[in-house]
Structure formats: structure tokens, C-alpha cells
Amino acid sequence: MDPILLIALVVGIALIVVIVLKTRLDAFAGLLIASVVVGLIAGQDLPGIVGSIKTGFGNTLASIGIVIGLGVAIGKILEVSGAAQAIAVAFLRLFGKGREPWAMTSIGALISIPVFCDSGYVIMNPLARAIARVKKYGYATLGIALAGGMVITHHFVPPTPGPLGVAGILGVSVGSVIITGLVFTVFMIPVVTLYAKWIGPKVEPLINAEIQEAVYGDVRSDRLATVRAAGGGGGVESDAATDLEDLTRESTELGERPEGSKPHRIGPVVGLLPLVVPIVLIVMNTVVSAVDMAAQGTALPAEYEPSTWAGVFVFIGDPVIALLIGLVLAVYLLLPRWTPRKKSHKWLGDAAADAGLILLITGAGGGLGQVLRDTGIGDALAAAIGGLPLPSFLLPFLIASIVRIAQGSGTVSMITAASVTAPVMATIGLDPLVAVMACVAGAMVCSYFNDSYFWVVTRFMGLEGTAALKAHSGMTTVMWAASIPMLFVLSLVLGASG
């Protein structure tokens, strides 16, 4: 590989990290500045650099921008309406007594598909506390399981913004990523749960006194006496039911209910519809398109024209239309009729603000990728990687890992890895879907002090120092390691089918 091109790539990635960590600028500005510097070092002319950034930015947001905005809006309505809590409590009851850690991991994985990890953990943490209060023990295990479950789908399953952005940059259908991400989720849930059950009891005594008091109060002193006083345990079960019922109360976000109107309670089935319907439609689009392509004998997706019968499924299963349907369902099914229009507009406006930076970062990542293509760095990198006796998916996987450790943001590390990988996929023989999963899996590694989610989780659990690192950083690193064999299998399966 030409040393100048290698220097340009290394400097560009390092510059993103330095700008985010050491300056007052954010990742959006960092990606744009890195694109300019990479182009200059690689010898691209000045108008060409600007043209590449604009082209990459526009092409990326054209494919994925609306979808990210709609996905974040659905998550906001699930959050403020109380639907997220209703779904969580239903899952807990479904799993049954004694399987609470499994339930908490699954709840976290489900809630984190539409809701950001930080917000989702704040919303669901009272559930973990309620269960621990009844059991008189185990808050650390439940909190770790909940946090890990949220990390799984935050990385693997659209419409979470990170994998959506990566899919857009690498040109992979959202339906394919959803299906594959859900499969990865099924295998990752036991990893998280077993780690939580192993490390939880070790760090439970290290929870600080303030959180111990907030979670357990004075009910922890003598569990046996409490059970006996309750008549063999019946009172404990009653307390559990009461605590869970408290978590399904009417959301305070909705404002004051008009006199005479019924309380607004959301059942789990209704609460799930705005999330499940879009995913089903998107997956149906992917399946129908594959069947229709096979019937037509079309091998390349770019050459595919839907037949009449498949056209309707392709339309309603397009991520834009599917998520638009989900948003309409969320607003009109989850919010009571007496919700003021101004309130719903505000919530949707807040969601747009949350999505704004993600959209900018995703678009800037597309701009960096276009610069790498136009300068020839992509081709040179592909030639260098192709000569190494390593699986090709390790390129995006390791880039995402390095950037994540350096600057903390999972989304930034995913987008950076995808931007570097996009120009080289075909040359190094890397399947685009494998590349997507490698980018998002690599970004799981070692969430620690430079990650805001680390602080949300550890502060709510009352863990500090090495206990916090063991609980959360250790868990995310175990998840990162567990994803490697999954990527091997996926690359073998898609390689064999191709």
C-alpha cells in the first residue's frame, strides 16, 4: 500500500478521536475535518474534496435519514406514554418467578430497539429495583442484565440509529439487518444473562449505602422473619404484585387527566404494535422480494423490478413507509385522546432534536467514505487487507473496536468503521451484511469512563471503581468477544450461499 495513502487513513481516524476527546468540537465536525485532511494528504484537489463530502453526505442520508428520524420518534412516544413499562412488566410476568435475570435481559433487548439506551435504562431501572426490593437481594444482577440486554439490540437491531446508519453507508437492506440482528440477539441473551448471574453476586456487596437504602430500605435485615410474618411467603408475593402494578400506573408525562375521563392504561399487546408492525412489514418486504427475484431469475438487487403482486409488499415494507405507519400507530394508539396537540408536537420535536446529531454524524461518515473512494485509499486498503491471512470481517470489526475504546461513542465507532469499509468490501470479498454486523459488533467493546451509558448504568446501580468496571465494562467486553464466533459462522454461511 502506498505509504502516503496509509498515512492519510491513519491520520484521518486519529484526528476523529483527538477532536472528540481533546477539543470543544463534536464527532460531526471531527468527521468533516478528517475528510478534508484525508483528501489533502492523499493529493485530492480542493473542489474534489468538497464534492466528495457533499456526494457522500447526500447519498447516505437519502437512503437512511428519514428512517432514523421516524425510528427515534416512535421510541419517544413509547417512552412518554408508559408503553415501555407496560411491555416490561408483561415480560416479567411471562418469564415467571425465579427467572428474573432472563426476563430483565429480554426486556432490555426489546425496549432498546426503539428507545435510546440511556433513556431506556432510566425508564426500566425502577422495575429492577422493585423486583430486588421484593426478593431482598439481587439488584446488581438485575441491573447488569437490563443494561446488557439494551446494549445487544442497540447495536444489532434497527430501527436503532447506529445499525441503520451503517446499513445505509454499506448499502444493505434494513430487513436483512433486522433478521440477522434478531438472530444474533437470541444467541447473545444467554451470554449477558449468565455473565450477570455470575458477576452480580460478586459486586452486590459493593453497592454504595445510599443506593442500598433506596432499593432495599429497611426490609432487607431479616428475610426469613419477613417471609414467616407474611404467612409462608404470601405477603412477599403480594408486595411483588403491588410493586409491579405501581410500574404500570398512568404516565405522568401525559399531563393531568380531565375530570370524568378514564385512566389511561396501555396493555402490552397494544404497546408493542408500533414496534412490531414496522419490523414485520420490513421483514415481509425482504422475504417477498427474495421470492419474487427468484421467480424472475434476477440475481442482482439493482436490476430487480417488483412484479405486480409483490409491489404492494415492497411499498408498505419500505422502511420509510413501515416506520411512518408505526409512528401513526404510536401517536393514535398509545396517547390518550385528551393529550394536547401541543404536547404531542413537543415530543415529536424533541425526538427530531435527538435524531439530528445522529443524522449529521451518519451523513458525515458517508462523506468520509466517499473521500476514501475518490482518493483511491479504499482500493489500496483493499489490496493490503486482501493479502493478509485473516478473515476479511476483522477489518471493520477491529476499526470499530479501536475507535470505540478511544472515544467512547458506539455510534461514532460504527459509522467510522463503515465509512472505511464501504470502498473495499467488493475487493476483499467481504459480504455487505457481514460487514454491517462486524461494524456494530466491534463497537460493543469495553464501555467505560468515556461512554455516557457507562455512567448512567453504574450510577443507578451505585457501583464505583473496579466494581463498576467488572459489572459493565466486563459485560460489554464479553459480549464483544462472544460476537466473533457468530461473525465467523455468518461469513461461512453467506460465503457458502454466495
N, C-alpha and C positions, 0 to 999 in steps of 0.2 A: 504493500500500500504506500502511495506517495506520502512521505513524511509531512509535507505541508497540509495535506488533507486530513491526516490523522491529528495533527496539532490543532487544526480548525475544529474538529469534532470534540476533542478533549477540552479545549478552551471553552467551547460553547456550553458543554454540560457543566463544567466547573463554574462558569460565570453565572449560570442559573442558581446554583447552590449558594454562591457567595452573595449574590444580590438579595436573595430571600433571607439569608442568615445575618448579613452584616450591614445592610443598608435600610433606608426607610421605604424603599420601593417593594412592590409585591411581585408575585410569581408572573402575573400578566406582563408587567414591564420587563421582568427578567427574561422571559421567553422572547419578547420582541428584540431586546438588546442583544441577546445571544444570537438571534437570527442574523442581525446586522453584522455582528463581529465575525460570525462563521463565514458569511458571504465575503466579507472584506479579506479575511485571511486566505480563503480559497481562491481569491482572484476574480470574483464576480463583479461586474460593473455596477455602479451605484443605482442607475434606474432599474437594472435587473434585480437587485436585491429587494427594492421596494415592490416591484411587480410580483416577485415570488411570494413575498409575505402576504400581499393582498389576495393573490390567487389561492394560496393555501388556506388562508383565513376564511375566505368566502366559500370555497368548496366544502370545507369541513362543516361550517355552520349551516350551509344549505341542506346537508344530509341529516344533521342531528340536533340543530339548535332548537327548533320548535318542540321536539320530543323532550328535551331536557326541561324546558320551561313548563310543559304540561305535567311531567312526572313530579316535579317539585310542588306544583300547585295541588295535585291530588294528595300528596303527603301532608301538606299544610292543613287541608280540610279534615283528613283522618286524625290529625293531631288535635285540632281545636274542638272537634265535635264530640270527642270522647270515644270514637270508634276504636281507636288503637287499644284503649284499656279494655273495652268490651271483648275484643278479639283475644287479648292476652288472658283474661280470666277464663274464657271458654276453653282455651287450650290447656290451661292448668287443670281444670276440672276433667277434661278429656283424658289427660295422662293419668290422673289418679294419684292418691296418696302414696308417698314413698318414691315417686319418680319426678319430684320437683326439679332437680337439676336438668333432666332431659327436657322437661316442659319449658324451662327458662331459656335453654339454648334454642329450642324451636321457636319460642315466642320472639326472641331477639332476631332470629333469622327472618321471620315473617314480617315483623314491624319495620325492619331496616330496609326492606325493598323500596317502599315509597318515602320513608322518613329518614332524615339525616341521623347518623349515629349519635351525635352529641344530644340532639333533641330527643331522639328515641330513648336514650338511656335515662334522661331526666324524667321522661313520661312514665317509663316502665319500672324505674327503681322502687317506687312505693309498693309495687307488687312483691318484689323480692323482700322488702322489709316486712311486709305483712305476713308472708309465709314464715320468715325467720322468727318473727315475734311469737307466732303460734307454736313453732317447733322448739323454741327456746335456744336454738343453735343453728348454725349453717349459713349465716348471712354472706360470708366470704365466698362460699361455694356457689351460692345462687347469683351473687353479683358478678362473679367471674364468668359463669356460664352465660348470663344475659349479655355481658359485654362481648364475649366471643361469638355468640350467635349473631350479633349485629355486625361484627366485622366480616363474617362469612358472606352474607348477601350484599353488604356494602361494596364488596369487591367483585363478586361473581355475577350478580343478577340485575339486569336492567328492569325497571327504569331508574335504578340508581345512577346518578350522573357520571361517575367515573367510568364504568364499563360502557355506558352509552357513548361517551366521548371517544374512547378507544375504538369501539366498533365503527364509529364514523370515520376516524382517521385511517383505519385499516381496511375500510370498505367491506365489512362483514354485516350480514343481515342481523337485525336485533333479535328476531325469532330464534336464530341459531344460537346466539349467545345466551338467550334465556333458557333454552333447553339444556345446553351444556352446563350453564351455571347452576341450574337446579340439580343436575346430576352430581356436580362437584359438591353442592351443598349437602346432599344426602350422605355422602362419604365423609364430609368434614364435621358434621354434627357430632358423631361419636368421639372424634378427636378432641373437640372442645369440651364436651361433657366429661369425658374421662380425665382430662387434664384438670378441669375444675374440681372434680371429686377428689383428685389426688393432692392438689396444691391447696385447696380451700381449708381443710383442717389444719394445715401447717401454718397458715397466715392468720387464721381466725383469732388466736390469742393476741395478735399484734394490732388488731383494730383499735384505734385510739378511744379513750374513755368517753369522749363526747358522742361519738357515733354509736358506741356500745349502748350508752344511755338512751339515745334517740331511737335505736332499733328495738332494744330489749326492755328498756325501762327497769322496773324492779321485779319483773316477772321471771327472771332467769335464776333466781337464787336457789330454788329447790324444785326442780321439775317433778320429781316423784310426788312431793306433797301436793303440788298443783293438780296432778292427774288424779290423785286419791280424793282430793277435795271436790273434784268435778264429778266424782262418782264413776271412777274407772275410765275416764278419758272422754266422756260425753261432753263435758264442758269445754274441753280443748277443741273438739270438733266444732262446737257451736261458735267459739271465738273465731275459728278459721273461716267459717261461713260468713260471720259478721264482717271480718276484715275484707274478704273478697267482695262482699256486697258494697262496702264503702268505696271500693275502687271502681265500681260500675255506676257511681252516682252521676247525676247530671253535670255536664261540663260547665265549669264556672266561666269559661271563655265565651259562652253564648250570650251572656248578659242576663238581666233579670227577666224571668218569665212573666208574661201578662197574667193578671189575676183571672182565675177560672179556667185557664188552659192546662192541659195535662202535662205532667213531667216528661221531658224528652229523654227517653232511654233508647239506646240502639242495641239491637241484637247482633250477635257475631256474624250471622249469615248476611244480613244487610250491610254490616260494616265491611265485610270482605268484598262485596260486589264491585266497588270502584277499583279495587286492586286486581281481582281475579278476572273480571270480564276483559279488560285490555290485554292481559297476558294470554288468555285463551284465544282471543282474536288474532293476536300477533303470531302465536304458535300455529294456529289453524292456517294462517296465510302461508307460513313456511312449509307446512306439510302439503297443502293443496298445490302450491307452486311446484314442489318437488314431483308430485304425482303428475301434474299437467305437463311438466317438462319431459318426464319420462315417456308419457303418451305421445308427445310431439317428436320425440327423438332429439330434443335440443340439449346440448351438453354445456353450453356456456350461458350463465345467467344474463350476461349483457345482451345476448341475442334472443332472450325469451320474450314472447308476446303472449299474455294470458288469453286462453280461449274464452268463449262467451260464458260458459258455466263457471269458470274459475275467476272471472273478472270481479264478480261481487265480493268473493272472499278476499281477493288481493286488495280490493279497495278498503273494505272495512277492517282488514287486518294490517293495513299500513300503519306503522307506529304512530304517525300523526293523527290519523282518524281514530284508531283504537284508544289512544290516551285522551283524545278530545271527548270521546264517549264516556270514558272513565271519569273525567272531570265533571261532566254534566251529571252523571250518576252521583258523584260525591256531593255536589252542591245541593241537589234536589232530594236526595235520599237521606243524607246524614245531618243536614242542618234543618232545624225546625222551621215551620212556616213563618213564625214570628221573628226570625232572625232579621235584623235590619239590613237593608241592601247595602248601606254604608259599611257595615261590619264585614259582610262577605267580600265587598270590593277591597277593603283594607287587607283582609287575609290574603287575597289573591295578589294584591300589590306587594305584600311582604314576601310572598313566595317568589314573585318576579325579581325582587331585590336579592333574595337568597340565590336565585339561579344566575343572576347577572354575572358575578365574578367567575362562576364555573364556565359559563358560555364564553367569556373573554379568554380564560385560560385555555379552553379547548380550541378555540379559534386560533390563538397564538401558537399553540402546539402544531396545528395544521400548517401555519406559516413557516415554522421551523422545519417541518418535514419537507415542504416544497423547496426551501433553500437547499436542503441536503440533496434533494433530487437534482435540482438545476445546476448545482456546483460540481456534480459528479462524485460527491463524498459517498453517497449511497452505493453507487456501483463499486467504488474502491473498497468500501467496508464489506460489501458482499463477497468480493473476491478474496479478501483476507479471511473472513469467517469461514468461507467455503472450504478453505484448505486446512482447517483445524479438525481433529478427530473428536469433535464434541457434538452433541445434539444441537440442532440449529435453534431450538426454542430457548436455549440458555442465554442467547444474546439479549432479547427483550427482558427475560427474567432477571438477569444479573444487573442490567442497566436500571430497571425499576427498583431493585433492591438497594443498589448503591445510592441512588438519588433519594430514596425514602429514608435511609439511615442518615444521610447528610442533612436533609432539610425538613423531614417530618411529615409532609403532606402526602397522603396516599394518592390523591387526585393528580397532583403535580407530577409525581413519580410515574404514574400510569401514562399520563399524556406525553411526558418526555420520552419514555421507552417506546411508545407507539410511534412518535414522530421520527425517532431514529430508525425504527424497524421498517416503517412503511416503504421506503425506497428500495429495500434489499430483499423483501420477502420472496419474490419470484426467483431471484438469482440464487439464493441459498437453499431453495427448496423448502421453505417454511410455509406450511398451510396457514392461511389468514386466521382461521378460527383458533388454531393452536397459538398463534401469535397473540391474539386477544387475551386468551386465558393465561398465557405466560406473563404478559404485562400486568394484569390485575393480581395474579398470584404473587409475583415478585414484590409487589408493593405492600404485601402484608408484613414484611419482616420487621421485627423488633420495634414496635410502637413504644416510644419512651419520652424523655423530657421535652423534645421539640415537637411533640404531637399534642394538639389541644385535647383530643379524645382521651389520651392517657391521663390528663389531669382531671377531666370530668369523671372518669371511672374511679380513679384512685381516691379522689377527694370524697366522692359519695360513699365509698367503701371505708374511708377512714384509714387508709394504708399509706405508709411513707417509706422512703429509703429502699432497702433491699426487699422488703416485703412487697412494696408496690411493683418493683421490677420483676419479682418472681410471679406475682399474680397476673399482671397484664403484659409486660414485655416478654416474659417467658411464654405466655399463651400464644401471642401473635407469632413468635418465632417458631414454636412447634407447628402452628398452622402453616406457616411458610414452608417448613421442611416437609410436612405431610403432602403439600401440593405437588412436589417434584415427581413422585411416582405416578400421580394422576396425570400429569403432563406427559410423562413417558407413554403411558397407556393410550392417551388421546392421540398423540402423534403417531403411534403404531397403528391405531385403528383407522385414522384418516389417511395415513400413508398406504395402508393395505387396500382401503376402499378406492383410493385415487389411482 
